[in-house]
Amino acid sequence: MANTAVLSDNLLTQVVSSPTRGDNILDLALVGDVDSVLDCTVHENFSTSDHNMIELVLNCPVPRIESCPRKVYLYSKGNFEEMDQEIMSIDWSSKLGSRNINENFERFKTIYESLIETYVPHNDQARRKKQTSLDEI
């Protein structure tokens, strides 16, 4: 199968148009979207190599991920005395007694999360914004 057929079958395009070794184009840069290539430059050879360097400048936008607030619990301000009193008042035998270990863990976790919500204050903080393109790096 010819090289061009392999490229075509895989929706790839070779974008190097200048010689990379002597008068020949031996080094390739294959891309799936030619429109994403802003520039393709062949530079002098690198160190002791007899091949020239290829520099590709690509437009690769990173999709924006909307930030959503997250809870930051302020454990140092929690009311743990009252939380302890409520924990002591729970009839754990009736809450956990007749279930298997997985059900007991899920039940305990639900109770624990409810107690944290009740007795530990929190702030809602926005997450840092994600970059929108590689140009911002």
Secondary structure, 3 states (H helix, E strand, C coil): CCHHHHHHHCCCEECCCCCCECCECCCCCEECCHHHEEEEEEEEECCCCCCEEEEEEECCECCCCCCCCEEEECHHHCCHHHHHHHHHHCCHHHHHCCCCHHHHHHHHHHHHHHHHHHHCCEEEECCCCCCCEHHHC
